[in-house]
Amino acid sequence: MQFPVLETNRLVLDELSMADSNSIFELFSNELVVEHYDLEVFTELSQATKLIGLFTARFTQKLGTRWAIRLKETNQFMGTCGFNS
């Protein structure tokens, strides 16, 4: 199954990859970001790579879809969003 890519005038929502590890680490190492998640604040980059692997596995197993949110003009990573089934 091909990962769905969504686009608006300003944004592209596409698949997270291991190249996003640093951005995911930066995001989830912020206490304010994880306040409403069932995650502890990230302290190691390996936690980000593990989370990306989890999102990939959930998509492959048809259990959920998690997109990277990027600015279309610059491809800058802005965050994530998704669905769980």
Order of alpha helices (4+ residues) and beta strands (2+ residues): beta-beta-alpha-alpha-alpha-beta-beta
